[in-house]
Amino acid sequence: MAATKKTAGGLVVATALALGLAGCTASQPGGSSGPGAKKGAGAPEAPGSVLRLIGDGSTAYTGPQPNVQKPEKLKRGETPPQFVVFSWDGAGEDSQKLFSHFREVGRQNNARMTYFLSGVYMLPEEKRSLYTAPQHGPGRSDIGFGDLQGIKDTATQIREAWQEGNEIGTHFNGHFCGPDGGVGTWSVAEWKSEIEQAKSFVKNWKTNSGLKQEKALPFDYDKELIGARTPCLEGQKNFMLAAKNMGFRYDSSGISKQKWPKKTDGLWDIPLQLVPIPGRAFETLSMDYNFMVNQSGTTSQGDPSQHAYWGNQLRDGLLQAFERAYSGNRAPLIIGNHFESWNGGTYMRAIEETIKTVCTRKDVRCVPFRELADWLDAQDPKHVEWLRTLDVGQAPKEGWAKFLATGPAPSPTPSAPTAPEGVTPAEEQDEE
């Protein structure tokens, strides 16, 4: 999407930690829809057809989201599925067409993903004054704003992605990082303002852009939006305090090991994870940006002779992380990406090869965060805590059947005995 301040990530490179332990950046990314016509008494509407326009018609209620898998409670003794979540920060469609490309990759490889949309990508430059970021004046954004073609193209991708069973989260708006007014300095009240504005730009994109003949987005954004990742992974604590009362169910802004998620302040805390860098003596976050910082430093277009090697290093690091979870504790693998052509596009190639390798494996579910959160909510909390006793890459010594069959009993009803069966693990603190 064309924008007034688009960079190749240089601005954010300057504000990220040198070792890549907290990284993120952003790139810019037919006929009006009316209520669906009846198809006969009692006949169901076609998936994605408009049942009720919302507000100015930028969004609409179209019924339950199609192409999603309902969660099932894990049976005692059953091996957990291997979840893998591919997510995209600041998702938008620009001239590179990476949003549409990875939707196609997902369709071909049984992978559905989470797209964290930046709200200002749906706000045209000439309406920039509608956005006032906390601690900044009106019309300020470190990633610019949208243009009409970019808004139109991004709306098309969002619409079709949701109908395919993908999730639309948020990466908020102006992407301010660092100590001078960055998101890490924002109060709970300021985060609430940022969230409301991010929602507003999606809920009113037709009015703001003048593209009133475009089709509505096929969801109620107040209900669709349940999760986020903060810019540069900063400001998580106050964001979560704000979000828990605003319909959110999870956050993916943290940093952790490859272990099963836990709840913090009522939200599922599903962080990015430390994964191997093949050939290096340390690990970095499971995100393209962090590999780039460790490979080419402050430039996003380093030595061309190293591009292929750097992409392979990302791919192979993610595959090593996958294998140690798949054959170990089965903790969900969380991967963050950006629609960027850093270092010649090598990371986009690496992510595509990773998707093709892991998402077709037995017992693997490449799903959005929403479905992972749904599955976690469907489990007995004691069983999730039991899974958390397994460390990185640690498989149950006596096999999954015995581990989950002899773990804690389901939570008792008020009238039931409170003593659990088997061994109940002590409360554990991560080294995070």
N, C-alpha and C positions, 0 to 999 in steps of 0.2 A: 504494500500500500504506500503510495507516495506520501510524503509528509515534509513539513517545513524544517524539521530538525533531525531527520534521519541520519544516523551514523552507523558505522559497521561494528558498533559495540565499544568503540574507543572510550566513550564517556564513562561507561560502567566499568570498563577494565581499570580505569584510574581510581575507582572507589572500592574495588573489591580487594579482599585480602590477597597478598602476594602468593601465598601457598594454595590458593583456590579452595579454602575451607568454607567460604561463603560466597557463592557466585550466582549471578543472574544478569541478564540483560534483556533487551527487547528490540524487536524489529517491527516496522510499520506494515503494518500489513496493507417477467411477463404479466401482467394484468393484475388488478387489485383483487384481493381475496375477500369474499363475503362468506356468510354462514353457509355451511355445507348443505346442499340440497338433499331432501329426503329421497330415499331410494325404495320407498314402499314401507308399509306399516311394520315397525319393528326391525327393519333392515339396519345393520350396523353401518356406520360411516367408514369410508376407506381410511386406512391409517394415515395420519397427517392432514386430513381434511379439516377445515376450520369449522368448529362448532360455535365458537364465540370469540369475537374480536375483543381485545383488551385495550383500553385507553384510546390512543390515536390510531390503533391498528398496527403498531409496530410489532406487537406480539399477539398471540392468540391461544386460546385453549383448544386443543385438538384431540383431547383424550389421552389415555395412558401412552407413555412412550413405547414405540414398537422396538422389537429386536433387543430386548433386555432379558436377562436370565434371573428368575426369582431365586432368592436365597433359600437354602435348605440347611437345617440344623445338622451338624456333624454327628453321626452315630457313634456310640461308644465303640472304640476299637477300629474306627475307620481312619484311613490315612487322609490328612488334609489335602485339598488341591493346592497346586503351586500357582499362586497368583503373581502376575506381572503387570505393573501399571506403567504405561508409557504416557507421559504428560508433556504439554507444550506451553511454555510461558509466553505471554503476550501474543497469543495466536491471532493472526490476521492474514488475509490473502493479498500478496503484492505481486509484482511482475515476475518473481521467481516461481510462483504457483506451487509452493511447497505444501500449503494447507491441502489443496486438492490432491497433490501427489500422494501424501501420506494417508489420506482417506482411501485412496485406491490401494495402497500397500496394505492397509488394514483389512479392506474387504477381501483381498486375495489370500490373507494369511490368518483369518479367524481372530483378528485383533481389533478391539474397540478401545478407544483412548479418551483421555481428558484434555480438553482444550481450554486453557486459562486465558480468556479474552481480556484485553486491555480496553476499558470503557472508552478512552479518548480516541480509539481507532474508529468508533462509530459517531464521533463528533467532528464536523467539518471545521477547517481552519477559520473560516469566517465567523463561526459561532464559538470560538475558543473562550470568550469571556464568560460563557456559561459555567466554566469550570474554575473553581477556586480551591486549590489544594491547601490543606492545613499548613500554616506557617509560610504561605506564599501568596502573592497577589493574584488577581483574576487573570486567566489566560496563560498561566505558566505550565509548562510540561517539559520534562527532560527527554521525552521521546516524540515530541511534536503532536500533531493531530491528524485526522484523516482527510482524504479528498473524496469527491463523489464517486469516482470509479472504484477506489479502494473500499469505500463503505458498501457499495453495491455488491462487489465481489465477495467481501467478507460475510455479508448477510447471507449470500447464497451458500457459502461453505458452512456457516453455522446451521442454517436451516437443514441442509442435507445431512450434515454430520449427526445432528440430533435424531433425525429420522432413521439413521442407520444404527442407533443405539449408543452413540458416543455421548459424552457429558460436556456441558458448557459451564466451566467455573469462571473465576475472575482473577486477574492479575492487577486489579484496581486501575489506576489512572496514570498519573504523571511520572511514576517510576523515579521518585526522589530517594536517593541513598546518601549515606554519610552523616556526619554530625551536624551539618548546617541545614536544618529543616528536613532532614531525611526521615523516612518512615520509622526508623528506630527511635526517634525522639518524640513521636506522636503520642498524645494521651488517648485514653479510651474514647472520650468524646470526639476527638479529632478523627479517630479511626471510624467511628460511626458516620461522620460526615463524608469521609472518603467512600465508604461502602454505599451509602445512599446515592452519592453522585454517580458511582460506577453503575448502579442499577438504573438510574435515571437515563443515562446516555444510551443504554440498551432498550429501555422501555419507550423511549421517545426518538429513536433514530430517524424515523420517517419525517416527523415534524422538523427536527433539527437540520436534516439534509435536504428536505424538499422532495425526496424520492417517494412520494406518496403512492405511486402506482406499483411499487414493488410488493412482493408477497410478504406477509407477516412472518416473523419467526414463530415456529409452531409450539411455543410453550409459554407458560406464565413464569416470567423470570423471578418473581418473588418466591416461587416454589421450586423452580429449577435450580437456583443458585444455592448450593449447600456447602461449597468448599472453595479453597483458594490457596495460592502461594504468594507470599509477600515479596516485593522487590528486594533483590539482593539478600534475601532470607533474613531481613532485619525487621524488628518490631513485632515479633511473634506474640510475646506475652500480652501486650495491650490489645493487639488485634483479636486474639482469642477471647479476651474478656468482653470485647465489644460484640464479637460475632456470635457468642453463645446465646444471646438474646435477640438475634436477628435472623434466625432460621438456618444457621450454618450447623453442619454436623461433623466436619473434619477440617483439618489444616495440614498442609504439606510444606511447611516452611522451616522445619527443624532439621537437625543433624544427628544421626544416630548410627548404631551398628545394625547389621542385618538380623534383627530380631522381630518378633511379633509386636504389632502396635499396642498402645495402651491409650486410655482416655485421660485427658487433662482438661480441667475446668469444663467438663461435660462434652468435650469434642474429642473425636478420634484424632490422636496425634500420629500422623502417618508421614514420617520425615523422609527426606533424602538420606541415602546411606553411604557409608564408607565402603569403597570397593577397591579391588587391586588395580594397580597400574603395572602391567607386565614389564619386567625389567627394572623396576624401581623398588626401593626398600620401604616405601610407605604407601598408604592408600589415600584416595581423594574421594570427593562426593560423586555420586552416580549421576552426573550431569555433564553435557557436552562442554559447557563453558569452563568448568573446573579442570577438565582434561586440557583444554586449550591453554589456560593460564599456566599450567605446569609444563606445557610443551613449548609454546612460543611467547610466553610472558605477556607483556603489555601490548603486543601487536596481534591483531586478528588475522593477518596475512603474513605468516612467517616464511621460512625457507621452503620454496616449492619442492625441493628434493626430499623433504621430510614429510610432505603432506600424506602420502600413502601410508607411511609408517605410523604417523600419528593417528590416522583413522583406524588402522588395524589395532593400535594399542587401546583405543576406546572400545572397539568391538570386543576384543579379546578379554579386556578387563571386565566388561559386563557379562560376557559368557562365563568367565571364571566365577563371578559372583552368583550367576544363575545356578551353575552346577553345584556350588557348595550349599545353596539353599535347597535345591531340588533333591539332592542326595543326603541332605542334612536335616535342618530344623523346619524346612518348608516355609520359612518366613517369607511374606510377600516381598518381591523385588520391586523397588520404586525407582523409576528412571525419569529424569527431567531433561528437556530439550528446548531448543529455540529454532525457529524457522530462519536460519542464517547460513550463509556460504563461507563461514570462517575457514581459513586455511584451505581454500580451493573447494569448499563443499565436502571435505573428507568426512566430517562428522555426520552429515546427512546420509552419506553412503554407509557409514558404520552402523547407524541406527537402523537403517533399512535391512541390512544384513542380519542384525541382531533379531529384529522382528521375525524375519523369515526363518531363522534358526530355532527360536524358542517357542513361538506361538503355535506351532504345529505339533509340539511334543505331547505325549500322553499325559493326562491329568493336569495339563497346564491351562490356565485361564488368563488370557490377556484381556483385561477389563478396565473400565474407568474406575476412578476412586469411589464413585457413588456405589457401584456394585460391591466393591470390597467392603465399604462401610455397611451396606445392607447385610452382607454375609456375616460380618463381625457382630452386628446387632442381633442376628438370628441365633447366635451361639450362647450357651450358658456362660456368664462372665467368669465362672471358676475355671471353665475349660480354656478360655482365652488366656487367663493368668497361668494355667498349667503349661500351655504352649510357650509362654514367655520364660519358663525356667530353662528352656533349651538355649544354649549359647550359639554364637555364629557357627554355622556349619555342623552343629552337633545333632546327630541323629539319635533317636532313642536306643539305648544299648540293647534292649530286648525286643526291638521292633515296634512299629506303630500300634499294632493291634493290642499288645499288652500295655504299652504306655498309656493309651487313651482309655483302655478298659479298666485299668487300675488307678486312674487319676481321680481327682475329686469328684464326688457325686454331684448331681445337679443341685442347684440352690434349693433349699427346702422351702415349702410353703410355711406360713406362720404356725400352722398346727402340727407340722412335721418335726421329728427329731432334728436337732441341729448338728449332730456329729456326722462328719463326712465319712464316706467309705474310702479306704485306701489312704494314700499319703497326700496331704495338702501342703503345697509349697509355701514357704514363708514369703512375706512381701519382699520384693526385690527392687533395689535401686540400680538403674542402668549407669554405666560409666559414660555418660553423654556430655 
